[in-house]
Amino acid sequence: MAEIRSNAASVEFRDVTKIYGKSRTPAVDDVSLKIEAGRLVTLLGPSGCGKTTTLRMIAGLEMATAGQILIGGVDVTTLPATDRDVSMVFQSYALFPHMTVEENVRYGLRFSGFAKQEVAERASAGLDLVGLSDYGSRLPSQLSGGQQQRVAVARALVLEPQVLLFDEPLSNLDAKLRRHVREEIREIQQKLGLTVVYVTHDQEEALAVSDRIIVMNNAVIAQDGTPRELYDAPANGFVADFIGEANIFDCAIESVEDGVASVRLGDLTLTLPARGFGPGPARLAARPGRLTLNPHGTPDTLPGTISKATYVGSHLEFVVSTGLGEAFVVTPDVDAPFQAGQAVGLGFPARGPVLIGG
């Protein structure tokens, strides 16, 4: 019986630019990145940021205008899609409606030089890997959306590609099913040690599945790091606001010593990692769940008034008006004794705020 194996390879972009037609605005602008073999890396960003163009250049469906693309250390910049050892799972799944599930999975293998018996064994192994071994004789129309997605994954996996690409793979599924299928994709990736490049605009999805996230904005990389690095220490306001929600305040760095900044925020003085910033005007970001509400007049808090309090089942959400603008605060304490109109003190715990760039 054939087994699905990993031929995982690294992916590297060296100063890659993509310009369509006579446009003067690059879709991807001088991007350099490296994705290690056997890792799941997500390209995350809003529509039009360049993430899908980047994915399509890895696949060979778009050609770079400038720069180099390497897969497994081999320059593939000018190679067409048919000559790259890459498989892609499309947003639409792209299943053939007149073919059975097994025929869909076999389809790519028919053109790969395998003997008939090998094709059958690989297709069977692929369906078994995604939990659809009993569905081979069904048509795609007889499957749920999640099952169709798994067929598309099996069809890609049986080719044992060096790189597996996902283009917004969960966008056609409802919220509960999205969570289930993304867990399956991550499990298969880790089990086989696949190199996966995954495109989404859903930050929660990216945080859940990725070894690394590359956040793109306006055709360039805004930040590259692990999910925790991007959430805890965003480089700038765009990343802070795109990866989860963030409160952003103007502040002033009064002094820096040994990498630690003394920061003035209203009447408060905070001690924060300087992150390379020097004295002068600055900004800080604070996640809603990392701010605290305290009784009015509590020392070392920012005075404010609750303008809105909302119960959403698992937590409470508050909008607090302060002299520095509105703050959004979330607490899991659904019995917190605060209500709209109440004067409070907004607290900034040590792990709360972080200095950010523009």
PyMOL commands that set and color helices and strands:
alter all, ss='L'
color gray80, all
select helices_A, chain A and resi 51-59+81-83+101-111+116-129+140-142+145-157+175-192+203-209+227-232+237-242+288-290
alter helices_A, ss='H'
color red, helices_A
select strands_A, chain A and resi 11-18+28-35+40-44+66-71+74-75+86-89+163-167+196-200+212-217+220-225+247-257+260-265+268-273+280-286+292-295+302-311+316-322+325-331+343-347+353-356
alter strands_A, ss='S'
color yellow, strands_A
deselect
rebuild
show_as cartoon
